[in-house]
Amino acid sequence: MGSFSIVHWLVVLLVAFLWVFPIWKILVRTGRPGPLALIALVPMLGLVLLWWIALSRWPAQEQRGADTNLVPRP
């Protein structure tokens, strides 16, 4: 990997940032530790992390006592 240029590494860092930053923000909003988003850099664990976020209870659901239905109530 020594033959890669500095531009390559900047692109790699930019892509990693664009992937980890939004997951970090979502985790913080769900009441979980932000650094957990670094797991998303590991390919299969990142997919597991996204499923875990999607299927877990969020603070907004717990505050209003909502059930796990995805259908909004009128």
Secondary structure, 3 states (H helix, E strand, C coil): CCCCCHHHHHHHHHHHHHHHHHHHHHHHHCCCCHHHHHHHHCHHHHHHHHHHHHHCCCHHHHHHCCCCCCCCCC
